Amino acid sequence: MLDPIQLSLVLLLAAAVVLYAGTRLLWASISSAGLWRGVIIGLPLILLATVQSTWSPGSGVALLVSASVLVMTLGLGVSTIDLPAGESGASPVLRTLLPLTATVCLAGFHGELTWLIGLGVAAVGLLTLWTADGARQPLRVRSWPLAAIPAAILLITGLAILVTATNLFRHASGSAAPTPVIVLLMAPAVLLALLGLLSAEGRQQSPDVPQETATGVAIACLGLGVPTVIGVGTLWPRAIGWISPYLPSASKLAATQPADWPAVVMPLSTWRVDSVLLVVASVMLLPIGAGRFRLGRVEGIAFILLYLAYAAVATRTGSLAG
């Protein structure tokens, strides 16, 4: 018989599996450019960070920024060296990422991520998605709605299991924020599954598709996910303050309506390490996106080494743990 903490951990892994299944089904149903497939792959990360932002918004931001680093370094490198021998790619989509990564880095310079900053990041994210090559093409599906409807049901179910598991863990452990468990247990499971989808892009389509897909994941996490986390982190305390007088457990919540709109604080290590590395990686990808160089196996190995260096620095500074 499982105790509540063990049950919550099992539910967390179950949520990761269900979220992956929904993402995999939706990913397979779309046959348009890799950019939109990358946005779909980023959905579980956005859901995970959004749930996490209800108790630790800064960790939610850190998770999305770290995931973007992983995708644009390790993910891009693995999908590139997995290409057939002699194949290489140079997708124009790669050159569109720099304004978004620079915006996130500048937002972190401010320290506090207010709702106004969130709107600014969202505007740049949507503009990046709009201007990215292939983003304006209409979505084409292979089996609509046979795949999209079950995928949506799976994503909603996975989100419900995630919320249940986190609440169970909080009550069983007495911890107000199960952030370490989420980051160290569920996030790697989701990321590894998504890296598998990213690698599969190169084996099924042209060499440019993995690059477009990785860019789509980064745009989804930074341009859509980060503003969502900022919005939830800003509104959640105020919402609790509004509804707590009408709840039987209002005294236990000990929640009061804030005098001013609260701000989300980006972890210092995330700003110093992750956001700066994203800008560096975006600059490195500019000549490739411009067609002056091509991304082959040698360059893929270089991006993997870049991620290993990042992991070593981030582990010392605590960035990976958010």
C-alpha positions as CSV (number, residue, x, y, z in Angstrom):
1,M,0.0,0.0,0.0
2,L,1.5,3.3,-1.1
3,D,1.6,6.2,1.4
4,P,0.4,9.6,0.2
5,I,3.9,10.9,-0.7
6,Q,4.7,7.7,-2.8
7,L,1.3,7.9,-4.4
8,S,1.9,11.6,-5.4
9,L,5.2,10.6,-7.0
10,V,3.5,7.9,-8.9
11,L,0.8,10.3,-10.1
12,L,3.5,12.8,-11.2
13,L,5.1,10.2,-13.4
14,A,1.6,9.2,-14.7
15,A,1.0,12.8,-15.5
16,A,4.2,13.0,-17.5
17,V,3.2,9.9,-19.4
18,V,-0.3,11.2,-20.2
19,L,1.0,14.6,-21.2
20,Y,3.5,12.9,-23.5
21,A,0.8,10.7,-25.0
22,G,-1.4,13.8,-25.8
23,T,1.5,15.7,-27.2
24,R,2.7,12.8,-29.3
25,L,-0.8,12.3,-30.8
26,L,-1.2,16.0,-31.6
27,W,2.3,16.2,-33.0
28,A,1.7,13.2,-35.3
29,S,-1.6,14.6,-36.5
30,I,0.0,17.8,-38.0
31,S,1.9,17.6,-41.2
32,S,2.8,21.3,-41.6
33,A,6.2,22.9,-41.1
34,G,8.3,21.9,-38.1
35,L,7.9,25.3,-36.4
36,W,4.3,24.6,-35.4
37,R,5.1,21.0,-34.4
38,G,7.7,22.5,-32.1
39,V,5.1,24.8,-30.5
40,I,3.0,21.7,-29.9
41,I,6.0,19.9,-28.3
42,G,6.4,22.8,-25.9
43,L,2.8,22.5,-24.6
44,P,3.5,20.1,-21.7
45,L,6.3,22.3,-20.5
46,I,4.0,25.3,-20.5
47,L,1.4,23.3,-18.6
48,L,3.9,22.1,-16.1
49,A,5.4,25.6,-15.5
50,T,1.9,27.1,-15.2
51,V,0.9,24.7,-12.4
52,Q,4.2,25.3,-10.7
53,S,3.7,29.1,-10.9
54,T,0.7,28.9,-8.5
55,W,3.2,28.4,-5.7
56,S,6.6,29.4,-7.1
57,P,6.3,31.6,-10.2
58,G,10.1,32.2,-10.3
59,S,10.7,28.5,-10.6
60,G,8.1,28.3,-13.4
61,V,10.1,30.9,-15.4
62,A,13.4,29.1,-14.6
63,L,11.9,25.8,-15.9
64,L,10.9,27.3,-19.2
65,V,14.1,29.2,-19.8
66,S,16.2,26.1,-18.8
67,A,14.1,24.0,-21.1
68,S,14.7,26.4,-24.0
69,V,18.5,26.2,-23.3
70,L,18.3,22.4,-23.4
71,V,16.3,22.3,-26.7
72,M,18.5,24.9,-28.5
73,T,21.7,23.2,-27.5
74,L,21.4,19.6,-26.6
75,G,18.2,19.0,-28.6
76,L,19.5,20.8,-31.6
77,G,22.9,18.9,-31.4
78,V,21.3,15.5,-30.9
79,S,18.8,15.9,-33.7
80,T,21.7,17.1,-36.0
81,I,24.1,14.3,-35.3
82,D,21.2,11.9,-35.8
83,L,20.9,12.9,-39.4
84,P,22.2,10.6,-42.1
85,A,25.9,10.9,-43.0
86,G,26.6,13.9,-45.2
87,E,23.3,15.6,-44.4
88,S,23.2,19.1,-43.0
89,G,20.6,21.9,-42.7
90,A,20.4,25.7,-42.6
91,S,16.8,26.7,-41.8
92,P,16.0,30.5,-42.1
93,V,13.8,30.1,-39.0
94,L,17.0,30.1,-36.8
95,R,17.6,33.8,-37.5
96,T,14.3,34.8,-35.9
97,L,15.1,33.8,-32.4
98,L,17.5,36.5,-31.2
99,P,14.9,39.3,-30.6
100,L,12.9,37.0,-28.3
101,T,15.9,35.7,-26.3
102,A,17.3,39.2,-26.0
103,T,13.9,40.4,-24.7
104,V,13.8,37.7,-22.0
105,C,17.4,38.6,-21.0
106,L,16.6,42.3,-20.7
107,A,13.4,41.4,-18.7
108,G,15.6,39.5,-16.2
109,F,17.8,42.6,-15.9
110,H,14.9,44.4,-14.4
111,G,14.6,41.6,-11.7
112,E,10.9,41.7,-11.2
113,L,8.7,40.4,-14.0
114,T,5.5,42.5,-13.8
115,W,2.4,41.9,-15.8
116,L,3.5,44.7,-18.2
117,I,6.8,43.0,-18.9
118,G,4.8,39.8,-19.5
119,L,2.7,41.6,-22.1
120,G,5.9,42.8,-23.7
121,V,7.5,39.4,-23.9
122,A,4.2,37.9,-25.2
123,A,4.1,40.6,-28.0
124,V,7.7,39.8,-29.0
125,G,6.9,36.1,-28.9
126,L,3.9,36.4,-31.1
127,L,5.8,38.6,-33.5
128,T,8.6,36.1,-33.6
129,L,6.2,33.3,-34.4
130,W,4.5,35.4,-37.1
131,T,7.7,36.4,-38.8
132,A,9.4,33.0,-38.6
133,D,9.6,31.3,-42.0
134,G,6.8,28.9,-42.5
135,A,4.7,30.2,-39.5
136,R,2.2,31.9,-41.8
137,Q,1.4,28.7,-43.6
138,P,-2.0,27.3,-42.6
139,L,-1.9,24.2,-40.4
140,R,-2.5,21.0,-42.2
141,V,-3.7,17.9,-40.3
142,R,-3.6,14.3,-41.3
143,S,-6.6,13.0,-39.2
144,W,-8.6,15.9,-37.9
145,P,-10.5,15.7,-35.6
146,L,-9.8,12.0,-34.9
147,A,-6.4,12.8,-33.4
148,A,-6.8,16.4,-32.1
149,I,-9.8,15.7,-29.9
150,P,-8.3,12.7,-28.1
151,A,-5.0,14.7,-27.8
152,A,-6.8,17.6,-26.1
153,I,-8.6,15.1,-23.7
154,L,-5.2,13.6,-22.8
155,L,-3.6,17.0,-22.2
156,I,-6.4,18.1,-20.0
157,T,-6.3,14.7,-18.1
158,G,-2.6,15.0,-17.7
159,L,-3.0,18.5,-16.3
160,A,-5.7,17.3,-13.9
161,I,-3.4,14.5,-12.7
162,L,-0.6,16.9,-12.2
163,V,-2.7,19.3,-10.1
164,T,-4.0,16.4,-8.0
165,A,-0.4,15.0,-7.5
166,T,1.0,18.3,-6.4
167,N,-1.8,19.0,-4.0
168,L,-1.5,15.5,-2.5
169,F,2.3,16.0,-2.1
170,R,1.9,19.4,-0.5
171,H,-0.7,18.0,2.1
172,A,1.3,14.8,2.8
173,S,4.7,16.4,3.2
174,G,3.6,19.7,4.8
175,S,5.6,21.5,2.2
176,A,4.1,24.7,0.7
177,A,6.0,24.2,-2.5
178,P,6.9,20.8,-4.0
179,T,9.2,22.6,-6.5
180,P,12.3,20.2,-6.1
181,V,10.1,17.2,-6.8
182,I,8.6,18.7,-9.9
183,V,11.9,20.0,-11.3
184,L,13.9,16.9,-10.4
185,L,11.4,14.1,-11.2
186,M,8.7,15.2,-13.7
187,A,10.5,17.9,-15.7
188,P,13.4,15.5,-16.8
189,A,10.8,12.8,-17.8
190,V,8.9,15.3,-20.0
191,L,12.1,16.8,-21.5
192,L,13.5,13.4,-22.4
193,A,10.3,12.4,-24.1
194,L,10.2,15.7,-26.0
195,L,13.8,15.3,-27.1
196,G,12.8,11.9,-28.6
197,L,10.1,13.7,-30.7
198,L,12.7,16.3,-31.8
199,S,15.2,13.7,-32.8
200,A,12.4,11.9,-34.8
201,E,11.9,15.0,-36.9
202,G,15.2,14.6,-38.6
203,R,14.7,10.9,-39.5
204,Q,11.3,11.5,-41.1
205,Q,11.8,14.8,-43.0
206,S,14.4,17.2,-44.3
207,P,17.5,18.3,-42.3
208,D,15.9,21.7,-41.8
209,V,12.9,20.4,-39.9
210,P,14.7,19.6,-36.6
211,Q,16.0,23.1,-36.5
212,E,12.6,24.6,-37.1
213,T,11.1,22.3,-34.5
214,A,13.7,23.2,-31.9
215,T,13.0,26.9,-32.6
216,G,9.3,26.3,-32.2
217,V,9.8,24.8,-28.8
218,A,11.9,27.8,-27.7
219,I,9.4,30.3,-29.0
220,A,6.6,28.4,-27.2
221,C,8.4,28.3,-23.9
222,L,9.8,31.9,-24.0
223,G,7.2,33.8,-26.0
224,L,4.0,32.0,-24.8
225,G,5.0,30.1,-21.6
226,V,6.9,32.8,-19.8
227,P,4.1,35.4,-20.2
228,T,1.6,32.8,-19.0
229,V,3.6,32.1,-15.9
230,I,4.0,35.8,-15.2
231,G,0.3,36.3,-15.6
232,V,-0.6,33.4,-13.3
233,G,2.0,34.3,-10.8
234,T,0.8,37.9,-10.8
235,L,-3.0,37.1,-10.6
236,W,-3.0,34.0,-8.4
237,P,-2.3,35.8,-5.1
238,R,-4.9,38.4,-5.8
239,A,-7.4,35.8,-6.9
240,I,-6.9,33.9,-3.7
241,G,-7.4,37.1,-1.8
242,W,-10.6,37.7,-3.6
243,I,-12.1,34.2,-3.0
244,S,-10.7,33.3,0.4
245,P,-13.5,35.1,2.4
246,Y,-16.0,32.8,0.7
247,L,-14.1,29.5,1.3
248,P,-14.6,27.4,4.5
249,S,-10.8,27.1,4.8
250,A,-10.1,30.8,4.5
251,S,-8.4,31.0,7.8
252,K,-6.1,28.1,6.8
253,L,-5.2,29.8,3.5
254,A,-4.0,32.9,5.4
255,A,-4.3,34.7,2.1
256,T,-4.9,38.5,1.9
257,Q,-5.5,40.5,-1.1
258,P,-2.2,42.3,-2.0
259,A,-2.1,46.0,-1.9
260,D,-0.5,46.2,-5.3
261,W,-0.1,43.9,-8.3
262,P,2.7,41.4,-7.2
263,A,5.7,40.8,-9.4
264,V,7.4,37.5,-10.4
265,V,11.0,37.4,-9.6
266,M,13.3,35.7,-12.1
267,P,16.0,33.6,-10.2
268,L,19.3,35.4,-10.4
269,S,21.1,32.3,-11.7
270,T,18.5,31.9,-14.5
271,W,19.2,35.4,-15.7
272,R,23.0,35.2,-15.4
273,V,23.4,31.8,-16.9
274,D,20.4,30.6,-18.9
275,S,19.2,33.8,-20.5
276,V,22.7,34.9,-21.4
277,L,23.4,31.5,-23.0
278,L,20.2,31.7,-25.0
279,V,21.4,35.0,-26.4
280,V,24.8,33.5,-27.2
281,A,23.2,30.5,-28.9
282,S,20.9,32.8,-30.9
283,V,23.9,34.8,-32.1
284,M,25.7,31.6,-33.1
285,L,22.7,30.5,-35.1
286,L,22.4,33.8,-37.0
287,P,24.9,32.9,-39.8
288,I,23.3,29.5,-40.1
289,G,19.9,31.0,-40.5
290,A,21.3,33.4,-43.0
291,G,22.6,30.5,-45.1
292,R,26.3,31.3,-44.7
293,F,26.9,28.0,-42.8
294,R,25.1,24.7,-42.5
295,L,24.4,22.8,-39.3
296,G,26.0,19.3,-39.7
297,R,27.4,16.7,-37.3
298,V,30.5,18.7,-36.3
299,E,28.3,21.7,-35.4
300,G,25.9,19.4,-33.6
301,I,28.7,18.0,-31.4
302,A,29.7,21.6,-30.7
303,F,26.2,22.4,-29.4
304,I,26.2,19.3,-27.3
305,L,29.5,20.4,-25.7
306,L,28.0,23.8,-25.2
307,Y,25.1,22.2,-23.2
308,L,27.5,20.2,-21.1
309,A,29.4,23.3,-20.2
310,Y,26.1,25.0,-19.4
311,A,25.1,22.1,-17.2
312,A,28.4,22.2,-15.3
313,V,28.0,26.0,-14.6
314,A,24.3,25.8,-13.9
315,T,24.7,22.9,-11.4
316,R,27.2,25.0,-9.4
317,T,25.0,28.1,-9.5
318,G,21.7,26.3,-8.9
319,S,20.2,27.3,-12.2
320,L,19.1,23.8,-13.2
321,A,17.0,23.5,-10.0
322,G,15.4,26.8,-10.7
